[in-house]
Amino acid sequence: MIENGTFEKLSKEQQAEMKKDILMFRGYNKGVPLANEDYFHADGGSWVSDTAPLDKNTSMRVRFSISWKTLRFKRSVELLEPDGTFKGDVPAYGKCELVPPDVQQTAH
């Protein structure tokens, strides 16, 4: 984004967020984007989303772990107790695909 000049077009708030140690994730199904980007913050050897309430007794977050060598990943929805301790997870596994540098990475 810095190289093509789009970083400067972001709001100051977005620029500050992008300067943190984050992972921007956008899933695709057969080449079709699933939704907007998800932002994950570093947590040891993986990245986690912000925590969100699921119901009055459970909150959830998404954890993303990847092997950069093999591009294999695990994306889990983690369930948390009211005190924030781990309750369980629902994992999904897959493999990332490299996107050629000449493929535009924006929605425009």
Phi and psi restraints in degrees (range 20) as a CNS / XPLOR table:
assign (resid 1 and name C) (resid 2 and name N)
       (resid 2 and name CA) (resid 2 and name C) 1.0 -66.9 20.0 2
assign (resid 2 and name N) (resid 2 and name CA)
       (resid 2 and name C) (resid 3 and name N) 1.0 -42.8 20.0 2
assign (resid 2 and name C) (resid 3 and name N)
       (resid 3 and name CA) (resid 3 and name C) 1.0 -62.2 20.0 2
assign (resid 3 and name N) (resid 3 and name CA)
       (resid 3 and name C) (resid 4 and name N) 1.0 -39.6 20.0 2
assign (resid 3 and name C) (resid 4 and name N)
       (resid 4 and name CA) (resid 4 and name C) 1.0 -96.0 20.0 2
assign (resid 4 and name N) (resid 4 and name CA)
       (resid 4 and name C) (resid 5 and name N) 1.0 4.9 20.0 2
assign (resid 4 and name C) (resid 5 and name N)
       (resid 5 and name CA) (resid 5 and name C) 1.0 84.5 20.0 2
assign (resid 5 and name N) (resid 5 and name CA)
       (resid 5 and name C) (resid 6 and name N) 1.0 4.4 20.0 2
assign (resid 5 and name C) (resid 6 and name N)
       (resid 6 and name CA) (resid 6 and name C) 1.0 -82.3 20.0 2
assign (resid 6 and name N) (resid 6 and name CA)
       (resid 6 and name C) (resid 7 and name N) 1.0 -19.9 20.0 2
assign (resid 6 and name C) (resid 7 and name N)
       (resid 7 and name CA) (resid 7 and name C) 1.0 -61.7 20.0 2
assign (resid 7 and name N) (resid 7 and name CA)
       (resid 7 and name C) (resid 8 and name N) 1.0 -42.1 20.0 2
assign (resid 7 and name C) (resid 8 and name N)
       (resid 8 and name CA) (resid 8 and name C) 1.0 -66.9 20.0 2
assign (resid 8 and name N) (resid 8 and name CA)
       (resid 8 and name C) (resid 9 and name N) 1.0 -19.6 20.0 2
assign (resid 8 and name C) (resid 9 and name N)
       (resid 9 and name CA) (resid 9 and name C) 1.0 -81.4 20.0 2
assign (resid 9 and name N) (resid 9 and name CA)
       (resid 9 and name C) (resid 10 and name N) 1.0 -12.6 20.0 2
assign (resid 9 and name C) (resid 10 and name N)
       (resid 10 and name CA) (resid 10 and name C) 1.0 -73.8 20.0 2
assign (resid 10 and name N) (resid 10 and name CA)
       (resid 10 and name C) (resid 11 and name N) 1.0 156.3 20.0 2
assign (resid 10 and name C) (resid 11 and name N)
       (resid 11 and name CA) (resid 11 and name C) 1.0 -65.6 20.0 2
assign (resid 11 and name N) (resid 11 and name CA)
       (resid 11 and name C) (resid 12 and name N) 1.0 160.2 20.0 2
assign (resid 11 and name C) (resid 12 and name N)
       (resid 12 and name CA) (resid 12 and name C) 1.0 -59.4 20.0 2
assign (resid 12 and name N) (resid 12 and name CA)
       (resid 12 and name C) (resid 13 and name N) 1.0 -36.7 20.0 2
assign (resid 12 and name C) (resid 13 and name N)
       (resid 13 and name CA) (resid 13 and name C) 1.0 -63.6 20.0 2
assign (resid 13 and name N) (resid 13 and name CA)
       (resid 13 and name C) (resid 14 and name N) 1.0 -44.7 20.0 2
assign (resid 13 and name C) (resid 14 and name N)
       (resid 14 and name CA) (resid 14 and name C) 1.0 -65.8 20.0 2
assign (resid 14 and name N) (resid 14 and name CA)
       (resid 14 and name C) (resid 15 and name N) 1.0 -40.2 20.0 2
assign (resid 14 and name C) (resid 15 and name N)
       (resid 15 and name CA) (resid 15 and name C) 1.0 -61.8 20.0 2
assign (resid 15 and name N) (resid 15 and name CA)
       (resid 15 and name C) (resid 16 and name N) 1.0 -43.4 20.0 2
assign (resid 15 and name C) (resid 16 and name N)
       (resid 16 and name CA) (resid 16 and name C) 1.0 -62.5 20.0 2
assign (resid 16 and name N) (resid 16 and name CA)
       (resid 16 and name C) (resid 17 and name N) 1.0 -41.8 20.0 2
assign (resid 16 and name C) (resid 17 and name N)
       (resid 17 and name CA) (resid 17 and name C) 1.0 -64.1 20.0 2
assign (resid 17 and name N) (resid 17 and name CA)
       (resid 17 and name C) (resid 18 and name N) 1.0 -40.0 20.0 2
assign (resid 17 and name C) (resid 18 and name N)
       (resid 18 and name CA) (resid 18 and name C) 1.0 -70.7 20.0 2
assign (resid 18 and name N) (resid 18 and name CA)
       (resid 18 and name C) (resid 19 and name N) 1.0 -21.8 20.0 2
assign (resid 18 and name C) (resid 19 and name N)
       (resid 19 and name CA) (resid 19 and name C) 1.0 -79.3 20.0 2
assign (resid 19 and name N) (resid 19 and name CA)
       (resid 19 and name C) (resid 20 and name N) 1.0 -13.4 20.0 2
assign (resid 19 and name C) (resid 20 and name N)
       (resid 20 and name CA) (resid 20 and name C) 1.0 -76.5 20.0 2
assign (resid 20 and name N) (resid 20 and name CA)
       (resid 20 and name C) (resid 21 and name N) 1.0 167.5 20.0 2
assign (resid 20 and name C) (resid 21 and name N)
       (resid 21 and name CA) (resid 21 and name C) 1.0 -78.9 20.0 2
assign (resid 21 and name N) (resid 21 and name CA)
       (resid 21 and name C) (resid 22 and name N) 1.0 85.9 20.0 2
assign (resid 21 and name C) (resid 22 and name N)
       (resid 22 and name CA) (resid 22 and name C) 1.0 -125.6 20.0 2
assign (resid 22 and name N) (resid 22 and name CA)
       (resid 22 and name C) (resid 23 and name N) 1.0 164.2 20.0 2
assign (resid 22 and name C) (resid 23 and name N)
       (resid 23 and name CA) (resid 23 and name C) 1.0 -121.1 20.0 2
assign (resid 23 and name N) (resid 23 and name CA)
       (resid 23 and name C) (resid 24 and name N) 1.0 123.0 20.0 2
assign (resid 23 and name C) (resid 24 and name N)
       (resid 24 and name CA) (resid 24 and name C) 1.0 -93.4 20.0 2
assign (resid 24 and name N) (resid 24 and name CA)
       (resid 24 and name C) (resid 25 and name N) 1.0 127.8 20.0 2
assign (resid 24 and name C) (resid 25 and name N)
       (resid 25 and name CA) (resid 25 and name C) 1.0 -123.5 20.0 2
assign (resid 25 and name N) (resid 25 and name CA)
       (resid 25 and name C) (resid 26 and name N) 1.0 131.4 20.0 2
assign (resid 25 and name C) (resid 26 and name N)
       (resid 26 and name CA) (resid 26 and name C) 1.0 -136.0 20.0 2
assign (resid 26 and name N) (resid 26 and name CA)
       (resid 26 and name C) (resid 27 and name N) 1.0 116.5 20.0 2
assign (resid 26 and name C) (resid 27 and name N)
       (resid 27 and name CA) (resid 27 and name C) 1.0 -84.5 20.0 2
assign (resid 27 and name N) (resid 27 and name CA)
       (resid 27 and name C) (resid 28 and name N) 1.0 151.3 20.0 2
assign (resid 27 and name C) (resid 28 and name N)
       (resid 28 and name CA) (resid 28 and name C) 1.0 -132.3 20.0 2
assign (resid 28 and name N) (resid 28 and name CA)
       (resid 28 and name C) (resid 29 and name N) 1.0 146.3 20.0 2
assign (resid 28 and name C) (resid 29 and name N)
       (resid 29 and name CA) (resid 29 and name C) 1.0 -123.2 20.0 2
assign (resid 29 and name N) (resid 29 and name CA)
       (resid 29 and name C) (resid 30 and name N) 1.0 109.8 20.0 2
assign (resid 29 and name C) (resid 30 and name N)
       (resid 30 and name CA) (resid 30 and name C) 1.0 54.3 20.0 2
assign (resid 30 and name N) (resid 30 and name CA)
       (resid 30 and name C) (resid 31 and name N) 1.0 40.5 20.0 2
assign (resid 30 and name C) (resid 31 and name N)
       (resid 31 and name CA) (resid 31 and name C) 1.0 86.3 20.0 2
assign (resid 31 and name N) (resid 31 and name CA)
       (resid 31 and name C) (resid 32 and name N) 1.0 -2.8 20.0 2
assign (resid 31 and name C) (resid 32 and name N)
       (resid 32 and name CA) (resid 32 and name C) 1.0 -102.6 20.0 2
assign (resid 32 and name N) (resid 32 and name CA)
       (resid 32 and name C) (resid 33 and name N) 1.0 126.1 20.0 2
assign (resid 32 and name C) (resid 33 and name N)
       (resid 33 and name CA) (resid 33 and name C) 1.0 -64.6 20.0 2
assign (resid 33 and name N) (resid 33 and name CA)
       (resid 33 and name C) (resid 34 and name N) 1.0 138.5 20.0 2
assign (resid 33 and name C) (resid 34 and name N)
       (resid 34 and name CA) (resid 34 and name C) 1.0 -78.4 20.0 2
assign (resid 34 and name N) (resid 34 and name CA)
       (resid 34 and name C) (resid 35 and name N) 1.0 -38.5 20.0 2
assign (resid 34 and name C) (resid 35 and name N)
       (resid 35 and name CA) (resid 35 and name C) 1.0 -168.5 20.0 2
assign (resid 35 and name N) (resid 35 and name CA)
       (resid 35 and name C) (resid 36 and name N) 1.0 -170.2 20.0 2
assign (resid 35 and name C) (resid 36 and name N)
       (resid 36 and name CA) (resid 36 and name C) 1.0 -67.0 20.0 2
assign (resid 36 and name N) (resid 36 and name CA)
       (resid 36 and name C) (resid 37 and name N) 1.0 172.4 20.0 2
assign (resid 36 and name C) (resid 37 and name N)
       (resid 37 and name CA) (resid 37 and name C) 1.0 -66.6 20.0 2
assign (resid 37 and name N) (resid 37 and name CA)
       (resid 37 and name C) (resid 38 and name N) 1.0 145.2 20.0 2
assign (resid 37 and name C) (resid 38 and name N)
       (resid 38 and name CA) (resid 38 and name C) 1.0 -104.4 20.0 2
assign (resid 38 and name N) (resid 38 and name CA)
       (resid 38 and name C) (resid 39 and name N) 1.0 145.4 20.0 2
assign (resid 38 and name C) (resid 39 and name N)
       (resid 39 and name CA) (resid 39 and name C) 1.0 -113.6 20.0 2
assign (resid 39 and name N) (resid 39 and name CA)
       (resid 39 and name C) (resid 40 and name N) 1.0 129.0 20.0 2
assign (resid 39 and name C) (resid 40 and name N)
       (resid 40 and name CA) (resid 40 and name C) 1.0 -121.3 20.0 2
assign (resid 40 and name N) (resid 40 and name CA)
       (resid 40 and name C) (resid 41 and name N) 1.0 139.8 20.0 2
assign (resid 40 and name C) (resid 41 and name N)
       (resid 41 and name CA) (resid 41 and name C) 1.0 -98.9 20.0 2
assign (resid 41 and name N) (resid 41 and name CA)
       (resid 41 and name C) (resid 42 and name N) 1.0 145.6 20.0 2
assign (resid 41 and name C) (resid 42 and name N)
       (resid 42 and name CA) (resid 42 and name C) 1.0 -59.6 20.0 2
assign (resid 42 and name N) (resid 42 and name CA)
       (resid 42 and name C) (resid 43 and name N) 1.0 137.6 20.0 2
assign (resid 42 and name C) (resid 43 and name N)
       (resid 43 and name CA) (resid 43 and name C) 1.0 -147.3 20.0 2
assign (resid 43 and name N) (resid 43 and name CA)
       (resid 43 and name C) (resid 44 and name N) 1.0 87.7 20.0 2
assign (resid 43 and name C) (resid 44 and name N)
       (resid 44 and name CA) (resid 44 and name C) 1.0 67.7 20.0 2
assign (resid 44 and name N) (resid 44 and name CA)
       (resid 44 and name C) (resid 45 and name N) 1.0 -126.3 20.0 2
assign (resid 44 and name C) (resid 45 and name N)
       (resid 45 and name CA) (resid 45 and name C) 1.0 -92.2 20.0 2
assign (resid 45 and name N) (resid 45 and name CA)
       (resid 45 and name C) (resid 46 and name N) 1.0 13.1 20.0 2
assign (resid 45 and name C) (resid 46 and name N)
       (resid 46 and name CA) (resid 46 and name C) 1.0 -140.7 20.0 2
assign (resid 46 and name N) (resid 46 and name CA)
       (resid 46 and name C) (resid 47 and name N) 1.0 -175.0 20.0 2
assign (resid 46 and name C) (resid 47 and name N)
       (resid 47 and name CA) (resid 47 and name C) 1.0 -127.7 20.0 2
assign (resid 47 and name N) (resid 47 and name CA)
       (resid 47 and name C) (resid 48 and name N) 1.0 146.6 20.0 2
assign (resid 47 and name C) (resid 48 and name N)
       (resid 48 and name CA) (resid 48 and name C) 1.0 -130.6 20.0 2
assign (resid 48 and name N) (resid 48 and name CA)
       (resid 48 and name C) (resid 49 and name N) 1.0 150.7 20.0 2
assign (resid 48 and name C) (resid 49 and name N)
       (resid 49 and name CA) (resid 49 and name C) 1.0 -82.9 20.0 2
assign (resid 49 and name N) (resid 49 and name CA)
       (resid 49 and name C) (resid 50 and name N) 1.0 174.4 20.0 2
assign (resid 49 and name C) (resid 50 and name N)
       (resid 50 and name CA) (resid 50 and name C) 1.0 -66.3 20.0 2
assign (resid 50 and name N) (resid 50 and name CA)
       (resid 50 and name C) (resid 51 and name N) 1.0 155.7 20.0 2
assign (resid 50 and name C) (resid 51 and name N)
       (resid 51 and name CA) (resid 51 and name C) 1.0 -82.6 20.0 2
assign (resid 51 and name N) (resid 51 and name CA)
       (resid 51 and name C) (resid 52 and name N) 1.0 140.5 20.0 2
assign (resid 51 and name C) (resid 52 and name N)
       (resid 52 and name CA) (resid 52 and name C) 1.0 -133.0 20.0 2
assign (resid 52 and name N) (resid 52 and name CA)
       (resid 52 and name C) (resid 53 and name N) 1.0 144.6 20.0 2
assign (resid 52 and name C) (resid 53 and name N)
       (resid 53 and name CA) (resid 53 and name C) 1.0 -70.2 20.0 2
assign (resid 53 and name N) (resid 53 and name CA)
       (resid 53 and name C) (resid 54 and name N) 1.0 138.4 20.0 2
assign (resid 53 and name C) (resid 54 and name N)
       (resid 54 and name CA) (resid 54 and name C) 1.0 -101.2 20.0 2
assign (resid 54 and name N) (resid 54 and name CA)
       (resid 54 and name C) (resid 55 and name N) 1.0 -44.8 20.0 2
assign (resid 54 and name C) (resid 55 and name N)
       (resid 55 and name CA) (resid 55 and name C) 1.0 -154.9 20.0 2
assign (resid 55 and name N) (resid 55 and name CA)
       (resid 55 and name C) (resid 56 and name N) 1.0 -170.8 20.0 2
assign (resid 55 and name C) (resid 56 and name N)
       (resid 56 and name CA) (resid 56 and name C) 1.0 -69.5 20.0 2
assign (resid 56 and name N) (resid 56 and name CA)
       (resid 56 and name C) (resid 57 and name N) 1.0 -16.4 20.0 2
assign (resid 56 and name C) (resid 57 and name N)
       (resid 57 and name CA) (resid 57 and name C) 1.0 -111.3 20.0 2
assign (resid 57 and name N) (resid 57 and name CA)
       (resid 57 and name C) (resid 58 and name N) 1.0 -6.9 20.0 2
assign (resid 57 and name C) (resid 58 and name N)
       (resid 58 and name CA) (resid 58 and name C) 1.0 -141.5 20.0 2
assign (resid 58 and name N) (resid 58 and name CA)
       (resid 58 and name C) (resid 59 and name N) 1.0 137.6 20.0 2
assign (resid 58 and name C) (resid 59 and name N)
       (resid 59 and name CA) (resid 59 and name C) 1.0 -118.1 20.0 2
assign (resid 59 and name N) (resid 59 and name CA)
       (resid 59 and name C) (resid 60 and name N) 1.0 169.3 20.0 2
assign (resid 59 and name C) (resid 60 and name N)
       (resid 60 and name CA) (resid 60 and name C) 1.0 -141.7 20.0 2
assign (resid 60 and name N) (resid 60 and name CA)
       (resid 60 and name C) (resid 61 and name N) 1.0 160.4 20.0 2
assign (resid 60 and name C) (resid 61 and name N)
       (resid 61 and name CA) (resid 61 and name C) 1.0 -151.1 20.0 2
assign (resid 61 and name N) (resid 61 and name CA)
       (resid 61 and name C) (resid 62 and name N) 1.0 163.5 20.0 2
assign (resid 61 and name C) (resid 62 and name N)
       (resid 62 and name CA) (resid 62 and name C) 1.0 -109.0 20.0 2
assign (resid 62 and name N) (resid 62 and name CA)
       (resid 62 and name C) (resid 63 and name N) 1.0 133.4 20.0 2
assign (resid 62 and name C) (resid 63 and name N)
       (resid 63 and name CA) (resid 63 and name C) 1.0 -114.8 20.0 2
assign (resid 63 and name N) (resid 63 and name CA)
       (resid 63 and name C) (resid 64 and name N) 1.0 134.6 20.0 2
assign (resid 63 and name C) (resid 64 and name N)
       (resid 64 and name CA) (resid 64 and name C) 1.0 -124.1 20.0 2
assign (resid 64 and name N) (resid 64 and name CA)
       (resid 64 and name C) (resid 65 and name N) 1.0 123.9 20.0 2
assign (resid 64 and name C) (resid 65 and name N)
       (resid 65 and name CA) (resid 65 and name C) 1.0 -125.0 20.0 2
assign (resid 65 and name N) (resid 65 and name CA)
       (resid 65 and name C) (resid 66 and name N) 1.0 140.6 20.0 2
assign (resid 65 and name C) (resid 66 and name N)
       (resid 66 and name CA) (resid 66 and name C) 1.0 -140.9 20.0 2
assign (resid 66 and name N) (resid 66 and name CA)
       (resid 66 and name C) (resid 67 and name N) 1.0 144.3 20.0 2
assign (resid 66 and name C) (resid 67 and name N)
       (resid 67 and name CA) (resid 67 and name C) 1.0 -97.7 20.0 2
assign (resid 67 and name N) (resid 67 and name CA)
       (resid 67 and name C) (resid 68 and name N) 1.0 108.0 20.0 2
assign (resid 67 and name C) (resid 68 and name N)
       (resid 68 and name CA) (resid 68 and name C) 1.0 -64.9 20.0 2
assign (resid 68 and name N) (resid 68 and name CA)
       (resid 68 and name C) (resid 69 and name N) 1.0 -23.3 20.0 2
assign (resid 68 and name C) (resid 69 and name N)
       (resid 69 and name CA) (resid 69 and name C) 1.0 -72.3 20.0 2
assign (resid 69 and name N) (resid 69 and name CA)
       (resid 69 and name C) (resid 70 and name N) 1.0 -42.1 20.0 2
assign (resid 69 and name C) (resid 70 and name N)
       (resid 70 and name CA) (resid 70 and name C) 1.0 -103.6 20.0 2
assign (resid 70 and name N) (resid 70 and name CA)
       (resid 70 and name C) (resid 71 and name N) 1.0 -13.4 20.0 2
assign (resid 70 and name C) (resid 71 and name N)
       (resid 71 and name CA) (resid 71 and name C) 1.0 65.4 20.0 2
assign (resid 71 and name N) (resid 71 and name CA)
       (resid 71 and name C) (resid 72 and name N) 1.0 14.5 20.0 2
assign (resid 71 and name C) (resid 72 and name N)
       (resid 72 and name CA) (resid 72 and name C) 1.0 -77.8 20.0 2
assign (resid 72 and name N) (resid 72 and name CA)
       (resid 72 and name C) (resid 73 and name N) 1.0 144.6 20.0 2
assign (resid 72 and name C) (resid 73 and name N)
       (resid 73 and name CA) (resid 73 and name C) 1.0 -137.7 20.0 2
assign (resid 73 and name N) (resid 73 and name CA)
       (resid 73 and name C) (resid 74 and name N) 1.0 162.0 20.0 2
assign (resid 73 and name C) (resid 74 and name N)
       (resid 74 and name CA) (resid 74 and name C) 1.0 -129.2 20.0 2
assign (resid 74 and name N) (resid 74 and name CA)
       (resid 74 and name C) (resid 75 and name N) 1.0 126.8 20.0 2
assign (resid 74 and name C) (resid 75 and name N)
       (resid 75 and name CA) (resid 75 and name C) 1.0 -121.5 20.0 2
assign (resid 75 and name N) (resid 75 and name CA)
       (resid 75 and name C) (resid 76 and name N) 1.0 117.4 20.0 2
assign (resid 75 and name C) (resid 76 and name N)
       (resid 76 and name CA) (resid 76 and name C) 1.0 -121.5 20.0 2
assign (resid 76 and name N) (resid 76 and name CA)
       (resid 76 and name C) (resid 77 and name N) 1.0 140.7 20.0 2
assign (resid 76 and name C) (resid 77 and name N)
       (resid 77 and name CA) (resid 77 and name C) 1.0 -91.6 20.0 2
assign (resid 77 and name N) (resid 77 and name CA)
       (resid 77 and name C) (resid 78 and name N) 1.0 116.6 20.0 2
assign (resid 77 and name C) (resid 78 and name N)
       (resid 78 and name CA) (resid 78 and name C) 1.0 -98.9 20.0 2
assign (resid 78 and name N) (resid 78 and name CA)
       (resid 78 and name C) (resid 79 and name N) 1.0 132.7 20.0 2
assign (resid 78 and name C) (resid 79 and name N)
       (resid 79 and name CA) (resid 79 and name C) 1.0 -98.5 20.0 2
assign (resid 79 and name N) (resid 79 and name CA)
       (resid 79 and name C) (resid 80 and name N) 1.0 136.3 20.0 2
assign (resid 79 and name C) (resid 80 and name N)
       (resid 80 and name CA) (resid 80 and name C) 1.0 -123.8 20.0 2
assign (resid 80 and name N) (resid 80 and name CA)
       (resid 80 and name C) (resid 81 and name N) 1.0 144.3 20.0 2
assign (resid 80 and name C) (resid 81 and name N)
       (resid 81 and name CA) (resid 81 and name C) 1.0 -68.5 20.0 2
assign (resid 81 and name N) (resid 81 and name CA)
       (resid 81 and name C) (resid 82 and name N) 1.0 165.5 20.0 2
assign (resid 81 and name C) (resid 82 and name N)
       (resid 82 and name CA) (resid 82 and name C) 1.0 -55.4 20.0 2
assign (resid 82 and name N) (resid 82 and name CA)
       (resid 82 and name C) (resid 83 and name N) 1.0 -29.7 20.0 2
assign (resid 82 and name C) (resid 83 and name N)
       (resid 83 and name CA) (resid 83 and name C) 1.0 -85.8 20.0 2
assign (resid 83 and name N) (resid 83 and name CA)
       (resid 83 and name C) (resid 84 and name N) 1.0 2.8 20.0 2
assign (resid 83 and name C) (resid 84 and name N)
       (resid 84 and name CA) (resid 84 and name C) 1.0 92.5 20.0 2
assign (resid 84 and name N) (resid 84 and name CA)
       (resid 84 and name C) (resid 85 and name N) 1.0 -2.0 20.0 2
assign (resid 84 and name C) (resid 85 and name N)
       (resid 85 and name CA) (resid 85 and name C) 1.0 -76.3 20.0 2
assign (resid 85 and name N) (resid 85 and name CA)
       (resid 85 and name C) (resid 86 and name N) 1.0 152.6 20.0 2
assign (resid 85 and name C) (resid 86 and name N)
       (resid 86 and name CA) (resid 86 and name C) 1.0 -66.0 20.0 2
assign (resid 86 and name N) (resid 86 and name CA)
       (resid 86 and name C) (resid 87 and name N) 1.0 133.0 20.0 2
assign (resid 86 and name C) (resid 87 and name N)
       (resid 87 and name CA) (resid 87 and name C) 1.0 -110.9 20.0 2
assign (resid 87 and name N) (resid 87 and name CA)
       (resid 87 and name C) (resid 88 and name N) 1.0 -35.9 20.0 2
assign (resid 87 and name C) (resid 88 and name N)
       (resid 88 and name CA) (resid 88 and name C) 1.0 167.7 20.0 2
assign (resid 88 and name N) (resid 88 and name CA)
       (resid 88 and name C) (resid 89 and name N) 1.0 174.8 20.0 2
assign (resid 88 and name C) (resid 89 and name N)
       (resid 89 and name CA) (resid 89 and name C) 1.0 -147.3 20.0 2
assign (resid 89 and name N) (resid 89 and name CA)
       (resid 89 and name C) (resid 90 and name N) 1.0 162.6 20.0 2
assign (resid 89 and name C) (resid 90 and name N)
       (resid 90 and name CA) (resid 90 and name C) 1.0 -123.9 20.0 2
assign (resid 90 and name N) (resid 90 and name CA)
       (resid 90 and name C) (resid 91 and name N) 1.0 102.4 20.0 2
assign (resid 90 and name C) (resid 91 and name N)
       (resid 91 and name CA) (resid 91 and name C) 1.0 -91.2 20.0 2
assign (resid 91 and name N) (resid 91 and name CA)
       (resid 91 and name C) (resid 92 and name N) 1.0 155.9 20.0 2
assign (resid 91 and name C) (resid 92 and name N)
       (resid 92 and name CA) (resid 92 and name C) 1.0 -137.2 20.0 2
assign (resid 92 and name N) (resid 92 and name CA)
       (resid 92 and name C) (resid 93 and name N) 1.0 142.0 20.0 2
assign (resid 92 and name C) (resid 93 and name N)
       (resid 93 and name CA) (resid 93 and name C) 1.0 -119.6 20.0 2
assign (resid 93 and name N) (resid 93 and name CA)
       (resid 93 and name C) (resid 94 and name N) 1.0 154.6 20.0 2
assign (resid 93 and name C) (resid 94 and name N)
       (resid 94 and name CA) (resid 94 and name C) 1.0 -171.9 20.0 2
assign (resid 94 and name N) (resid 94 and name CA)
       (resid 94 and name C) (resid 95 and name N) 1.0 -169.9 20.0 2
assign (resid 94 and name C) (resid 95 and name N)
       (resid 95 and name CA) (resid 95 and name C) 1.0 -134.4 20.0 2
assign (resid 95 and name N) (resid 95 and name CA)
       (resid 95 and name C) (resid 96 and name N) 1.0 131.0 20.0 2
assign (resid 95 and name C) (resid 96 and name N)
       (resid 96 and name CA) (resid 96 and name C) 1.0 -74.5 20.0 2
assign (resid 96 and name N) (resid 96 and name CA)
       (resid 96 and name C) (resid 97 and name N) 1.0 156.1 20.0 2
assign (resid 96 and name C) (resid 97 and name N)
       (resid 97 and name CA) (resid 97 and name C) 1.0 -114.7 20.0 2
assign (resid 97 and name N) (resid 97 and name CA)
       (resid 97 and name C) (resid 98 and name N) 1.0 137.3 20.0 2
assign (resid 97 and name C) (resid 98 and name N)
       (resid 98 and name CA) (resid 98 and name C) 1.0 -71.8 20.0 2
assign (resid 98 and name N) (resid 98 and name CA)
       (resid 98 and name C) (resid 99 and name N) 1.0 136.6 20.0 2
assign (resid 98 and name C) (resid 99 and name N)
       (resid 99 and name CA) (resid 99 and name C) 1.0 -101.2 20.0 2
assign (resid 99 and name N) (resid 99 and name CA)
       (resid 99 and name C) (resid 100 and name N) 1.0 125.4 20.0 2
assign (resid 99 and name C) (resid 100 and name N)
       (resid 100 and name CA) (resid 100 and name C) 1.0 -57.1 20.0 2
assign (resid 100 and name N) (resid 100 and name CA)
       (resid 100 and name C) (resid 101 and name N) 1.0 145.6 20.0 2
assign (resid 100 and name C) (resid 101 and name N)
       (resid 101 and name CA) (resid 101 and name C) 1.0 -63.1 20.0 2
assign (resid 101 and name N) (resid 101 and name CA)
       (resid 101 and name C) (resid 102 and name N) 1.0 -20.2 20.0 2
assign (resid 101 and name C) (resid 102 and name N)
       (resid 102 and name CA) (resid 102 and name C) 1.0 -85.6 20.0 2
assign (resid 102 and name N) (resid 102 and name CA)
       (resid 102 and name C) (resid 103 and name N) 1.0 -1.1 20.0 2
assign (resid 102 and name C) (resid 103 and name N)
       (resid 103 and name CA) (resid 103 and name C) 1.0 -86.8 20.0 2
assign (resid 103 and name N) (resid 103 and name CA)
       (resid 103 and name C) (resid 104 and name N) 1.0 123.2 20.0 2
assign (resid 103 and name C) (resid 104 and name N)
       (resid 104 and name CA) (resid 104 and name C) 1.0 -65.1 20.0 2
assign (resid 104 and name N) (resid 104 and name CA)
       (resid 104 and name C) (resid 105 and name N) 1.0 133.6 20.0 2
assign (resid 104 and name C) (resid 105 and name N)
       (resid 105 and name CA) (resid 105 and name C) 1.0 -106.0 20.0 2
assign (resid 105 and name N) (resid 105 and name CA)
       (resid 105 and name C) (resid 106 and name N) 1.0 32.4 20.0 2
assign (resid 105 and name C) (resid 106 and name N)
       (resid 106 and name CA) (resid 106 and name C) 1.0 -130.4 20.0 2
assign (resid 106 and name N) (resid 106 and name CA)
       (resid 106 and name C) (resid 107 and name N) 1.0 167.2 20.0 2
assign (resid 106 and name C) (resid 107 and name N)
       (resid 107 and name CA) (resid 107 and name C) 1.0 -83.4 20.0 2
assign (resid 107 and name N) (resid 107 and name CA)
       (resid 107 and name C) (resid 108 and name N) 1.0 -1.8 20.0 2
